[in-house]
Amino acid sequence: MINEAFKRYQERIQNLSAEELVLNMGPQHPSTHGVLRLELITDGEIVNEVIPHVGYLHRCFEKHGQSMSYQQTIPYTDRLDYLSSMNSSHAFVMGVERMLGIDQEIPKRVEYIRVLVCELNRIGSHLIALGTYGIDIGAFTPFLWCFRDREHIMGLLEWASGARLLYNFIWVGGLFYDLPVGFEERCKEFVDYFKPKMVELNELLTNNQVFINRTANVGVLPLDVAINYGCSGPMLRGSGLKWDLRRIDGYSVYPELDFDIPVGKGEMGSVGDCWDRFKVRIDEIGESLKMIEQCVERLQKELKRTPDFDPRAKLPRKIIPKAQDYYIRAENPKGELGFYFIADGKTEIPKRVKARGPSFNNLSVLPAISKGVMIADLVAIIGSIDIVLGELDR
């Protein structure tokens, strides 16, 4: 299938009309959000064809997963979508725990801490998406504001794990550490500080008429196209479908939390346009704040720390699941992150580990929604997808 598409693109390039020109955008280009190369066939400022070229940031994650034990692979999951390391580790760890049959034995305090740090990381990831999207289109101030507020989240997660970006915090059966004393209070302070900042960001960017003109009715992704390409996360919800694995699969303690699923409604243009995808991420930050408040409240009241609480599970030195094929998926900030395991039941090293990164499918739809747009609008479309190349190339 890929070879056929490549041949078609090669034929297309060899048969250009006199008015058409081939332009390269990237892999060294700020608006490609990493080492992504886009080959454009243009007619003046109009984009007739977009051909994405990936593979410039190959992480070799799947080879690592098939060469190391389950516990040893966890630091490499952090390096897939390095802007949401907690969420990636959470998905991987849940898969191993279910293969071992210990998923029902995880202490409630551990589960609530996992959700707490994952939702903090989700906000941090969305803030980068929103801030860089603003700067792609020419709005500099939101970029500074988003990074200023993300710094508070990075400080919290560094306090919990010892690292600012790649945390190695969520482990099979538990956590590497319990939360430090006073962490819950700091989280409450952050939520109280951050809520007014989101109001300011909405006034500055979301409802800004210039921003609306640049994003409304641009890069419209119809729902059927999003489903056919396997899009997920804000890309899919921006097209109007309430599909969130935290609700659909009900993993961890998400079924015990009260939160809504924002979807695109075409308030400023068409359902599934760039503005809708941006607004879904804005609204998801508000829902994550609600979940953080609920987690903090239960950790402070019902699930208080005790002197004998050990966040690390008493597991054998070698983790060897039964022979099986197993697929686990979770709702990452960018969409459905899945891991497919094949365990032979004999060794602690899996026979096969396949990662399903949401950025790959989300980017795949770019050629379908970029035909006939201006080059400047193509930049807006790429930013609305919110890709991370470490996860896309794997």
PyMOL commands that set and color helices and strands:
alter all, ss='L'
color gray80, all
select helices_A, chain A and resi 2-14+30-32+61-65+70-77+85-100+103-105+108-137+141-161+183-206+209-215+223-228+234-237+245-248+254-256+274-301+358-364+366-369+375-385+389-393
alter helices_A, ss='H'
color red, helices_A
select strands_A, chain A and resi 20-25+37-43+46-53+170-171+174-175+324-332+335-343+352-356
alter strands_A, ss='S'
color yellow, strands_A
deselect
rebuild
show_as cartoon
